């Protein structure tokens, strides 16, 4: 991810009791890549994604958890995004 340096942490996520998710469009804008790139990342399991009411969204909670545990490389197949 080569966009602006934004620090993702669970503490920065909304605390509504719901899982924190983000659209591919918003995530692409945050990372400085195309929407097609983010969709590819979701397709290949490079980033965690979930389905919410028929839409596929980035699972920010899992992403932040992994980052906080020291994950610093995201590779094809890391996540099982059904």
Secondary structure, DSSP 8 states (H G I E B T S, - for coil): --SS-----GGGS--SSS--EE-HHHHHHHHTS-HHHHHHHHHTTSS-EEEETTEEEEEHHHHHHHHHTT-----TTSS---
